[in-house]
Amino acid sequence: MSLFLERSDYFWADLEKRVDWYRDHASSEVAERFVDAVQATLEILVQTPTMGRDRFAEWPELAGLRSYRVHQPFHRFLIFYRFDGENLLAERLIHGARDLPRRLRESPYQESEE
């Protein structure tokens, strides 16, 4: 199975925020490795979308959302996505140690404590 990959605006905003952070606090090379790890993880998910874990059934607005860890060494970040048999929608990219239900329901454009 191979699905068509879509990335939400929120996913792009999360990715951009994290890339900027890596550039500012590490280096451009680390930022590029992060992007490569995210892309490699997405490529696996479009081939095998059931690898991710079902999440948040108790929150109706988050029901159906799945998560999967980004490849090491960036495995603390989770890709949150949905799939319907034809499409895989990458919705968010968030550090796994956050208050995930709250963070998933807020905009990535809001200022938050990192």
N, CA, C and O atoms as a Tinker XYZ file with bonds, in Angstrom:
   456  protein
     1  N      0.849000   -1.173000    0.000000    73     2
     2  CA     0.000000    0.000000    0.000000    64     1     3
     3  C      0.896000    1.238000    0.000000    63     2     4     5
     4  O      1.875000    1.315000    0.742000    81     3
     5  N      0.546000    2.182000   -0.832000    73     3     6
     6  CA     1.232000    3.474000   -0.836000    64     5     7
     7  C      0.173000    4.558000   -0.973000    63     6     8     9
     8  O     -0.612000    4.566000   -1.921000    81     7
     9  N      0.166000    5.459000   -0.024000    73     7    10
    10  CA    -0.836000    6.514000    0.024000    64     9    11
    11  C     -0.276000    7.816000   -0.516000    63    10    12    13
    12  O      0.938000    8.016000   -0.570000    81    11
    13  N     -1.174000    8.690000   -0.912000    73    11    14
    14  CA    -0.800000   10.042000   -1.285000    64    13    15
    15  C     -0.558000   10.822000    0.012000    63    14    16    17
    16  O     -1.396000   10.800000    0.913000    81    15
    17  N      0.570000   11.502000    0.109000    73    15    18
    18  CA     0.948000   12.226000    1.321000    64    17    19
    19  C      0.544000   13.684000    1.221000    63    18    20    21
    20  O      0.893000   14.380000    0.268000    81    19
    21  N     -0.194000   14.129000    2.219000    73    19    22
    22  CA    -0.534000   15.539000    2.366000    64    21    23
    23  C      0.007000   16.004000    3.706000    63    22    24    25
    24  O      0.082000   15.231000    4.661000    81    23
    25  N      0.382000   17.272000    3.766000    73    23    26
    26  CA     0.847000   17.868000    5.021000    64    25    27
    27  C     -0.021000   19.092000    5.297000    63    26    28    29
    28  O     -0.180000   19.954000    4.433000    81    27
    29  N     -0.576000   19.162000    6.493000    73    27    30
    30  CA    -1.432000   20.296000    6.843000    64    29    31
    31  C     -0.594000   21.560000    7.045000    63    30    32    33
    32  O      0.623000   21.496000    7.214000    81    31
    33  N     -1.266000   22.697000    7.024000    73    31    34
    34  CA    -0.577000   23.959000    7.322000    64    33    35
    35  C      0.035000   23.925000    8.710000    63    34    36    37
    36  O      1.128000   24.451000    8.922000    81    35
    37  N     -0.663000   23.309000    9.657000    73    35    38
    38  CA    -0.128000   23.204000   11.018000    64    37    39
    39  C      1.133000   22.340000   11.040000    63    38    40    41
    40  O      2.083000   22.649000   11.759000    81    39
    41  N      1.148000   21.260000   10.256000    73    39    42
    42  CA     2.348000   20.428000   10.183000    64    41    43
    43  C      3.522000   21.255000    9.668000    63    42    44    45
    44  O      4.615000   21.212000   10.232000    81    43
    45  N      3.286000   22.018000    8.579000    73    43    46
    46  CA     4.359000   22.849000    8.023000    64    45    47
    47  C      4.833000   23.880000    9.038000    63    46    48    49
    48  O      6.031000   24.142000    9.142000    81    47
    49  N      3.904000   24.466000    9.787000    73    47    50
    50  CA     4.275000   25.460000   10.801000    64    49    51
    51  C      5.099000   24.819000   11.914000    63    50    52    53
    52  O      6.089000   25.397000   12.363000    81    51
    53  N      4.696000   23.623000   12.362000    73    51    54
    54  CA     5.458000   22.906000   13.390000    64    53    55
    55  C      6.866000   22.599000   12.884000    63    54    56    57
    56  O      7.844000   22.792000   13.607000    81    55
    57  N      6.967000   22.122000   11.642000    73    55    58
    58  CA     8.258000   21.781000   11.064000    64    57    59
    59  C      9.146000   23.022000   10.947000    63    58    60    61
    60  O     10.323000   22.982000   11.306000    81    59
    61  N      8.593000   24.098000   10.457000    73    59    62
    62  CA     9.370000   25.328000   10.297000    64    61    63
    63  C      9.873000   25.847000   11.643000    63    62    64    65
    64  O     11.019000   26.283000   11.760000    81    63
    65  N      9.016000   25.796000   12.646000    73    63    66
    66  CA     9.402000   26.257000   13.987000    64    65    67
    67  C     10.571000   25.428000   14.524000    63    66    68    69
    68  O     11.517000   25.969000   15.096000    81    67
    69  N     10.493000   24.113000   14.332000    73    67    70
    70  CA    11.540000   23.235000   14.850000    64    69    71
    71  C     12.835000   23.403000   14.064000    63    70    72    73
    72  O     13.914000   23.398000   14.657000    81    71
    73  N     12.751000   23.552000   12.734000    73    71    74
    74  CA    13.949000   23.770000   11.911000    64    73    75
    75  C     14.630000   25.068000   12.323000    63    74    76    77
    76  O     15.853000   25.114000   12.456000    81    75
    77  N     13.852000   26.116000   12.524000    73    75    78
    78  CA    14.428000   27.389000   12.980000    64    77    79
    79  C     15.126000   27.213000   14.316000    63    78    80    81
    80  O     16.208000   27.760000   14.531000    81    79
    81  N     14.510000   26.450000   15.219000    73    79    82
    82  CA    15.110000   26.232000   16.533000    64    81    83
    83  C     16.457000   25.511000   16.383000    63    82    84    85
    84  O     17.446000   25.911000   16.998000    81    83
    85  N     16.497000   24.460000   15.574000    73    83    86
    86  CA    17.752000   23.731000   15.380000    64    85    87
    87  C     18.820000   24.612000   14.736000    63    86    88    89
    88  O     19.987000   24.537000   15.118000    81    87
    89  N     18.446000   25.433000   13.781000    73    87    90
    90  CA    19.419000   26.350000   13.171000    64    89    91
    91  C     19.978000   27.333000   14.201000    63    90    92    93
    92  O     21.176000   27.616000   14.215000    81    91
    93  N     19.096000   27.850000   15.063000    73    91    94
    94  CA    19.505000   28.841000   16.059000    64    93    95
    95  C     20.294000   28.245000   17.213000    63    94    96    97
    96  O     21.192000   28.898000   17.747000    81    95
    97  N     19.973000   27.006000   17.611000    73    95    98
    98  CA    20.580000   26.418000   18.799000    64    97    99
    99  C     21.589000   25.304000   18.522000    63    98   100   101
   100  O     22.306000   24.876000   19.426000    81    99
   101  N     21.644000   24.844000   17.296000    73    99   102
   102  CA    22.604000   23.786000   16.940000    64   101   103
   103  C     23.355000   24.232000   15.685000    63   102   104   105
   104  O     24.372000   24.919000   15.780000    81   103
   105  N     22.861000   23.846000   14.520000    73   103   106
   106  CA    23.498000   24.249000   13.259000    64   105   107
   107  C     22.553000   23.969000   12.098000    63   106   108   109
   108  O     21.538000   23.290000   12.250000    81   107
   109  N     22.906000   24.503000   10.945000    73   107   110
   110  CA    22.117000   24.235000    9.738000    64   109   111
   111  C     22.165000   22.757000    9.383000    63   110   112   113
   112  O     21.190000   22.207000    8.870000    81   111
   113  N     23.294000   22.115000    9.655000    73   111   114
   114  CA    23.420000   20.691000    9.349000    64   113   115
   115  C     22.461000   19.859000   10.194000    63   114   116   117
   116  O     21.836000   18.925000    9.692000    81   115
   117  N     22.345000   20.197000   11.471000    73   115   118
   118  CA    21.416000   19.477000   12.340000    64   117   119
   119  C     19.984000   19.713000   11.865000    63   118   120   121
   120  O     19.179000   18.782000   11.836000    81   119
   121  N     19.665000   20.938000   11.498000    73   119   122
   122  CA    18.328000   21.246000   10.984000    64   121   123
   123  C     18.024000   20.418000    9.736000    63   122   124   125
   124  O     16.916000   19.902000    9.589000    81   123
   125  N     18.996000   20.291000    8.846000    73   123   126
   126  CA    18.804000   19.484000    7.634000    64   125   127
   127  C     18.624000   18.013000    7.974000    63   126   128   129
   128  O     17.800000   17.335000    7.359000    81   127
   129  N     19.380000   17.508000    8.943000    73   127   130
   130  CA    19.223000   16.111000    9.356000    64   129   131
   131  C     17.840000   15.872000    9.958000    63   130   132   133
   132  O     17.249000   14.807000    9.778000    81   131
   133  N     17.333000   16.876000   10.674000    73   131   134
   134  CA    15.981000   16.756000   11.228000    64   133   135
   135  C     14.950000   16.642000   10.098000    63   134   136   137
   136  O     14.082000   15.770000   10.132000    81   135
   137  N     15.048000   17.514000    9.113000    73   135   138
   138  CA    14.129000   17.470000    7.967000    64   137   139
   139  C     14.231000   16.120000    7.269000    63   138   140   141
   140  O     13.211000   15.532000    6.910000    81   139
   141  N     15.445000   15.624000    7.071000    73   139   142
   142  CA    15.635000   14.317000    6.422000    64   141   143
   143  C     14.992000   13.196000    7.233000    63   142   144   145
   144  O     14.382000   12.291000    6.664000    81   143
   145  N     15.125000   13.250000    8.570000    73   143   146
   146  CA    14.541000   12.219000    9.424000    64   145   147
   147  C     13.015000   12.265000    9.363000    63   146   148   149
   148  O     12.362000   11.221000    9.325000    81   147
   149  N     12.451000   13.459000    9.354000    73   147   150
   150  CA    10.993000   13.598000    9.255000    64   149   151
   151  C     10.522000   13.042000    7.912000    63   150   152   153
   152  O      9.546000   12.294000    7.857000    81   151
   153  N     11.209000   13.405000    6.835000    73   151   154
   154  CA    10.814000   12.923000    5.514000    64   153   155
   155  C     10.919000   11.399000    5.405000    63   154   156   157
   156  O     10.035000   10.752000    4.843000    81   155
   157  N     11.990000   10.836000    5.937000    73   155   158
   158  CA    12.156000    9.374000    5.905000    64   157   159
   159  C     11.042000    8.688000    6.689000    63   158   160   161
   160  O     10.545000    7.640000    6.275000    81   159
   161  N     10.655000    9.267000    7.805000    73   159   162
   162  CA     9.568000    8.706000    8.609000    64   161   163
   163  C      8.249000    8.772000    7.847000    63   162   164   165
   164  O      7.484000    7.808000    7.841000    81   163
   165  N      7.984000    9.892000    7.212000    73   163   166
   166  CA     6.754000   10.026000    6.414000    64   165   167
   167  C      6.719000    9.019000    5.270000    63   166   168   169
   168  O      5.661000    8.473000    4.958000    81   167
   169  N      7.861000    8.770000    4.647000    73   167   170
   170  CA     7.922000    7.804000    3.545000    64   169   171
   171  C      7.560000    6.404000    4.022000    63   170   172   173
   172  O      6.915000    5.648000    3.294000    81   171
   173  N      7.962000    6.058000    5.218000    73   171   174
   174  CA     7.590000    4.759000    5.776000    64   173   175
   175  C      6.095000    4.718000    6.073000    63   174   176   177
   176  O      5.430000    3.716000    5.809000    81   175
   177  N      5.571000    5.810000    6.623000    73   175   178
   178  CA     4.155000    5.847000    6.977000    64   177   179
   179  C      3.242000    5.753000    5.758000    63   178   180   181
   180  O      2.175000    5.146000    5.849000    81   179
   181  N      3.623000    6.330000    4.628000    73   179   182
   182  CA     2.754000    6.215000    3.448000    64   181   183
   183  C      2.748000    4.786000    2.913000    63   182   184   185
   184  O      1.804000    4.386000    2.231000    81   183
   185  N      3.791000    4.016000    3.215000    73   183   186
   186  CA     3.831000    2.612000    2.808000    64   185   187
   187  C      3.081000    1.715000    3.794000    63   186   188   189
   188  O      2.423000    0.754000    3.396000    81   187
   189  N      3.190000    2.040000    5.084000    73   187   190
   190  CA     2.589000    1.218000    6.128000    64   189   191
   191  C      1.952000    2.119000    7.188000    63   190   192   193
   192  O      2.515000    2.284000    8.270000    81   191
   193  N      0.803000    2.697000    6.897000    73   191   194
   194  CA     0.208000    3.679000    7.807000    64   193   195
   195  C     -0.270000    3.107000    9.137000    63   194   196   197
   196  O     -0.461000    3.854000   10.096000    81   195
   197  N     -0.462000    1.804000    9.206000    73   195   198
   198  CA    -0.930000    1.210000   10.458000    64   197   199
   199  C      0.187000    1.059000   11.487000    63   198   200   201
   200  O     -0.063000    0.621000   12.610000    81   199
   201  N      1.405000    1.415000   11.119000    73   199   202
   202  CA     2.515000    1.338000   12.074000    64   201   203
   203  C      2.298000    2.283000   13.249000    63   202   204   205
   204  O      2.712000    1.993000   14.371000    81   203
   205  N      1.657000    3.396000   12.993000    73   203   206
   206  CA     1.417000    4.370000   14.052000    64   205   207
   207  C      0.364000    3.886000   15.031000    63   206   208   209
   208  O     -0.455000    3.017000   14.731000    81   207
   209  N      0.419000    4.471000   16.188000    73   207   210
   210  CA    -0.462000    4.097000   17.289000    64   209   211
   211  C     -1.733000    4.954000   17.281000    63   210   212   213
   212  O     -1.666000    6.171000   17.110000    81   211
   213  N     -2.898000    4.306000   17.467000    73   211   214
   214  CA    -4.149000    5.050000   17.635000    64   213   215
   215  C     -4.059000    5.854000   18.918000    63   214   216   217
   216  O     -3.580000    5.365000   19.941000    81   215
   217  N     -4.530000    7.104000   18.854000    73   215   218
   218  CA    -4.418000    7.981000   20.019000    64   217   219
   219  C     -5.726000    8.691000   20.313000    63   218   220   221
   220  O     -6.558000    8.863000   19.422000    81   219
   221  N     -5.909000    9.100000   21.551000    73   219   222
   222  CA    -6.890000   10.099000   21.979000    64   221   223
   223  C     -8.344000    9.774000   21.652000    63   222   224   225
   224  O     -9.100000   10.671000   21.281000    81   223
   225  N     -8.746000    8.538000   21.778000    73   223   226
   226  CA   -10.142000    8.172000   21.524000    64   225   227
   227  C    -11.093000    8.900000   22.473000    63   226   228   229
   228  O    -12.263000    9.097000   22.145000    81   227
   229  N    -10.600000    9.298000   23.639000    73   227   230
   230  CA   -11.466000    9.965000   24.624000    64   229   231
   231  C    -11.751000   11.436000   24.303000    63   230   232   233
   232  O    -12.595000   12.052000   24.953000    81   231
   233  N    -11.060000   12.003000   23.315000    73   231   234
   234  CA   -11.301000   13.374000   22.875000    64   233   235
   235  C    -11.901000   13.323000   21.470000    63   234   236   237
   236  O    -11.189000   13.017000   20.513000    81   235
   237  N    -13.174000   13.611000   21.332000    73   235   238
   238  CA   -13.837000   13.468000   20.016000    64   237   239
   239  C    -13.137000   14.225000   18.888000    63   238   240   241
   240  O    -13.055000   13.714000   17.771000    81   239
   241  N    -12.631000   15.427000   19.152000    73   239   242
   242  CA   -11.990000   16.195000   18.085000    64   241   243
   243  C    -10.629000   15.630000   17.673000    63   242   244   245
   244  O    -10.081000   16.013000   16.640000    81   243
   245  N    -10.088000   14.720000   18.484000    73   243   246
   246  CA    -8.801000   14.101000   18.156000    64   245   247
   247  C     -8.946000   12.625000   17.773000    63   246   248   249
   248  O     -7.959000   11.977000   17.425000    81   247
   249  N    -10.154000   12.100000   17.836000    73   247   250
   250  CA   -10.387000   10.685000   17.510000    64   249   251
   251  C     -9.933000   10.397000   16.082000    63   250   252   253
   252  O    -10.137000   11.204000   15.175000    81   251
   253  N     -9.317000    9.236000   15.902000    73   251   254
   254  CA    -8.814000    8.843000   14.592000    64   253   255
   255  C     -7.395000    9.290000   14.321000    63   254   256   257
   256  O     -6.811000    8.943000   13.294000    81   255
   257  N     -6.844000   10.054000   15.232000    73   255   258
   258  CA    -5.476000   10.529000   15.083000    64   257   259
   259  C     -4.513000    9.432000   15.509000    63   258   260   261
   260  O     -4.733000    8.752000   16.511000    81   259
   261  N     -3.454000    9.270000   14.746000    73   259   262
   262  CA    -2.419000    8.286000   15.049000    64   261   263
   263  C     -1.105000    9.024000   15.237000    63   262   264   265
   264  O     -0.966000   10.171000   14.813000    81   263
   265  N     -0.142000    8.369000   15.872000    73   263   266
   266  CA     1.179000    8.979000   16.025000    64   265   267
   267  C      2.270000    7.960000   15.737000    63   266   268   269
   268  O      2.093000    6.753000   15.899000    81   267
   269  N      3.396000    8.492000   15.307000    73   267   270
   270  CA     4.572000    7.659000   15.055000    64   269   271
   271  C      5.809000    8.514000   15.290000    63   270   272   273
   272  O      5.851000    9.688000   14.921000    81   271
   273  N      6.812000    7.908000   15.908000    73   271   274
   274  CA     8.037000    8.639000   16.243000    64   273   275
   275  C      8.891000    8.908000   15.003000    63   274   276   277
   276  O      9.014000    8.065000   14.113000    81   275
   277  N      9.469000   10.092000   14.973000    73   275   278
   278  CA    10.447000   10.436000   13.941000    64   277   279
   279  C     11.687000    9.570000   14.186000    63   278   280   281
   280  O     11.992000    9.218000   15.325000    81   279
   281  N     12.384000    9.238000   13.123000    73   279   282
   282  CA    13.596000    8.408000   13.241000    64   281   283
   283  C     14.631000    9.043000   14.163000    63   282   284   285
   284  O     14.701000   10.264000   14.303000    81   283
   285  N     15.428000    8.189000   14.784000    73   283   286
   286  CA    16.511000    8.653000   15.648000    64   285   287
   287  C     17.515000    9.458000   14.841000    63   286   288   289
   288  O     17.710000    9.180000   13.658000    81   287
   289  N     18.139000   10.420000   15.431000    73   287   290
   290  CA    18.159000   10.776000   16.844000    64   289   291
   291  C     17.046000   11.756000   17.240000    63   290   292   293
   292  O     17.105000   12.350000   18.317000    81   291
   293  N     16.061000   11.925000   16.404000    73   291   294
   294  CA    14.978000   12.886000   16.651000    64   293   295
   295  C     13.702000   12.190000   17.113000    63   294   296   297
   296  O     12.601000   12.706000   16.921000    81   295
   297  N     13.855000   11.026000   17.719000    73   295   298
   298  CA    12.728000   10.177000   18.090000    64   297   299
   299  C     11.860000   10.732000   19.220000    63   298   300   301
   300  O     10.845000   10.130000   19.570000    81   299
   301  N     12.239000   11.847000   19.780000    73   299   302
   302  CA    11.376000   12.471000   20.798000    64   301   303
   303  C     10.210000   13.230000   20.151000    63   302   304   305
   304  O      9.267000   13.631000   20.834000    81   303
   305  N     10.284000   13.417000   18.857000    73   303   306
   306  CA     9.216000   14.101000   18.133000    64   305   307
   307  C      8.258000   13.083000   17.536000    63   306   308   309
   308  O      8.660000   12.013000   17.078000    81   307
   309  N      6.985000   13.443000   17.556000    73   307   310
   310  CA     5.937000   12.570000   17.037000    64   309   311
   311  C      5.251000   13.232000   15.857000    63   310   312   313
   312  O      4.954000   14.427000   15.875000    81   311
   313  N      5.007000   12.433000   14.836000    73   311   314
   314  CA     4.180000   12.866000   13.714000    64   313   315
   315  C      2.769000   12.383000   14.019000    63   314   316   317
   316  O      2.553000   11.194000   14.252000    81   315
   317  N      1.816000   13.296000   14.017000    73   315   318
   318  CA     0.412000   12.965000   14.214000    64   317   319
   319  C     -0.265000   13.013000   12.853000    63   318   320   321
   320  O     -0.129000   13.989000   12.115000    81   319
   321  N     -0.990000   11.959000   12.530000    73   319   322
   322  CA    -1.545000   11.842000   11.180000    64   321   323
   323  C     -2.838000   11.052000   11.185000    63   322   324   325
   324  O     -3.193000   10.398000   12.165000    81   323
   325  N     -3.528000   11.135000   10.060000    73   323   326
   326  CA    -4.732000   10.350000    9.784000    64   325   327
   327  C     -4.563000    9.729000    8.394000    63   326   328   329
   328  O     -3.827000   10.259000    7.562000    81   327
   329  N     -5.234000    8.626000    8.148000    73   327   330
   330  CA    -5.252000    8.063000    6.792000    64   329   331
   331  C     -6.614000    7.454000    6.525000    63   330   332   333
   332  O     -7.311000    7.005000    7.435000    81   331
   333  N     -6.974000    7.453000    5.251000    73   331   334
   334  CA    -8.313000    6.999000    4.870000    64   333   335
   335  C     -8.302000    5.909000    3.799000    63   334   336   337
   336  O     -9.342000    5.625000    3.205000    81   335
   337  N     -7.171000    5.308000    3.548000    73   335   338
   338  CA    -7.096000    4.280000    2.508000    64   337   339
   339  C     -6.488000    4.787000    1.217000    63   338   340   341
   340  O     -5.924000    4.007000    0.450000    81   339
   341  N     -6.596000    6.086000    0.965000    73   339   342
   342  CA    -5.994000    6.686000   -0.229000    64   341   343
   343  C     -4.992000    7.782000    0.124000    63   342   344   345
   344  O     -4.012000    7.989000   -0.592000    81   343
   345  N     -5.241000    8.479000    1.227000    73   343   346
   346  CA    -4.425000    9.630000    1.607000    64   345   347
   347  C     -3.920000    9.485000    3.029000    63   346   348   349
   348  O     -4.601000    8.939000    3.896000    81   347
   349  N     -2.716000    9.982000    3.252000    73   347   350
   350  CA    -2.183000   10.120000    4.589000    64   349   351
   351  C     -1.998000   11.612000    4.822000    63   350   352   353
   352  O     -1.267000   12.276000    4.087000    81   351
   353  N     -2.662000   12.135000    5.845000    73   351   354
   354  CA    -2.569000   13.542000    6.179000    64   353   355
   355  C     -1.718000   13.697000    7.431000    63   354   356   357
   356  O     -2.135000   13.315000    8.525000    81   355
   357  N     -0.529000   14.258000    7.269000    73   355   358
   358  CA     0.329000   14.592000    8.405000    64   357   359
   359  C     -0.206000   15.892000    8.982000    63   358   360   361
   360  O     -0.132000   16.940000    8.341000    81   359
   361  N     -0.753000   15.822000   10.208000    73   359   362
   362  CA    -1.409000   16.982000   10.791000    64   361   363
   363  C     -0.500000   17.817000   11.679000    63   362   364   365
   364  O     -0.545000   19.046000   11.625000    81   363
   365  N      0.324000   17.170000   12.495000    73   363   366
   366  CA     1.167000   17.914000   13.433000    64   365   367
   367  C      2.497000   17.208000   13.615000    63   366   368   369
   368  O      2.637000   16.026000   13.301000    81   367
   369  N      3.467000   17.944000   14.124000    73   367   370
   370  CA     4.802000   17.444000   14.458000    64   369   371
   371  C      5.158000   18.074000   15.796000    63   370   372   373
   372  O      5.500000   19.255000   15.862000    81   371
   373  N      5.077000   17.280000   16.869000    73   371   374
   374  CA     5.196000   17.830000   18.220000    64   373   375
   375  C      6.111000   16.954000   19.066000    63   374   376   377
   376  O      6.128000   15.732000   18.922000    81   375
   377  N      6.868000   17.594000   19.947000    73   375   378
   378  CA     7.709000   16.878000   20.906000    64   377   379
   379  C      6.812000   16.027000   21.796000    63   378   380   381
   380  O      5.797000   16.508000   22.299000    81   379
   381  N      7.178000   14.780000   21.989000    73   379   382
   382  CA     6.344000   13.840000   22.730000    64   381   383
   383  C      6.214000   14.103000   24.214000    63   382   384   385
   384  O      5.337000   13.528000   24.858000    81   383
   385  N      7.063000   14.957000   24.785000    73   383   386
   386  CA     6.995000   15.232000   26.222000    64   385   387
   387  C      6.044000   16.380000   26.552000    63   386   388   389
   388  O      5.956000   16.792000   27.709000    81   387
   389  N      5.350000   16.889000   25.580000    73   387   390
   390  CA     4.412000   17.986000   25.801000    64   389   391
   391  C      3.053000   17.463000   26.267000    63   390   392   393
   392  O      2.793000   16.260000   26.235000    81   391
   393  N      2.208000   18.372000   26.693000    73   391   394
   394  CA     0.818000   18.048000   26.996000    64   393   395
   395  C      0.135000   17.882000   25.639000    63   394   396   397
   396  O     -0.401000   18.841000   25.082000    81   395
   397  N      0.158000   16.681000   25.124000    73   395   398
   398  CA    -0.225000   16.449000   23.735000    64   397   399
   399  C     -1.682000   16.802000   23.414000    63   398   400   401
   400  O     -1.923000   17.477000   22.413000    81   399
   401  N     -2.655000   16.379000   24.212000    73   399   402
   402  CA    -4.031000   16.762000   23.858000    64   401   403
   403  C     -4.205000   18.284000   23.786000    63   402   404   405
   404  O     -4.884000   18.791000   22.894000    81   403
   405  N     -3.602000   18.994000   24.708000    73   403   406
   406  CA    -3.718000   20.460000   24.687000    64   405   407
   407  C     -3.004000   21.030000   23.476000    63   406   408   409
   408  O     -3.565000   21.862000   22.762000    81   407
   409  N     -1.773000   20.596000   23.233000    73   407   410
   410  CA    -0.984000   21.132000   22.123000    64   409   411
   411  C     -1.604000   20.813000   20.774000    63   410   412   413
   412  O     -1.534000   21.629000   19.855000    81   411
   413  N     -2.203000   19.655000   20.640000    73   411   414
   414  CA    -2.825000   19.284000   19.369000    64   413   415
   415  C     -4.048000   20.131000   19.063000    63   414   416   417
   416  O     -4.408000   20.309000   17.899000    81   415
   417  N     -4.682000   20.650000   20.093000    73   415   418
   418  CA    -5.879000   21.457000   19.891000    64   417   419
   419  C     -5.573000   22.944000   19.764000    63   418   420   421
   420  O     -6.472000   23.728000   19.463000    81   419
   421  N     -4.309000   23.355000   19.987000    73   419   422
   422  CA    -3.979000   24.757000   19.834000    64   421   423
   423  C     -3.180000   24.972000   18.553000    63   422   424   425
   424  O     -2.567000   24.049000   18.017000    81   423
   425  N     -3.202000   26.178000   18.094000    73   423   426
   426  CA    -2.511000   26.538000   16.858000    64   425   427
   427  C     -1.000000   26.565000   17.082000    63   426   428   429
   428  O     -0.541000   26.996000   18.140000    81   427
   429  N     -0.218000   26.106000   16.093000    73   427   430
   430  CA     1.238000   26.209000   16.211000    64   429   431
   431  C      1.712000   27.645000   16.093000    63   430   432   433
   432  O      2.880000   27.935000   16.351000    81   431
   433  N      0.827000   28.540000   15.710000    73   431   434
   434  CA     1.184000   29.940000   15.548000    64   433   435
   435  C      1.139000   30.687000   16.869000    63   434   436   437
   436  O      1.628000   31.812000   16.963000    81   435
   437  N      0.546000   30.060000   17.906000    73   435   438
   438  CA     0.511000   30.660000   19.223000    64   437   439
   439  C      1.894000   30.556000   19.847000    63   438   440   441
   440  O      2.627000   29.598000   19.600000    81   439
   441  N      2.238000   31.531000   20.644000    73   439   442
   442  CA     3.479000   31.435000   21.412000    64   441   443
   443  C      3.255000   30.447000   22.528000    63   442   444   445
   444  O      2.238000   30.507000   23.218000    81   443
   445  N      4.194000   29.534000   22.714000    73   443   446
   446  CA     4.081000   28.557000   23.799000    64   445   447
   447  C      5.426000   28.405000   24.471000    63   446   448   449
   448  O      6.462000   28.788000   23.928000    81   447
   449  N      5.389000   27.841000   25.654000    73   447   450
   450  CA     6.635000   27.595000   26.373000    64   449   451
   451  C      7.295000   26.375000   25.769000    63   450   452   453
   452  O      6.691000   25.303000   25.727000    81   451
   453  N      8.489000   26.514000   25.313000    73   451   454
   454  CA     9.214000   25.377000   24.729000    64   453   455
   455  C     10.124000   24.781000   25.746000    63   454   456
   456  O     10.825000   23.812000   25.455000    81   455
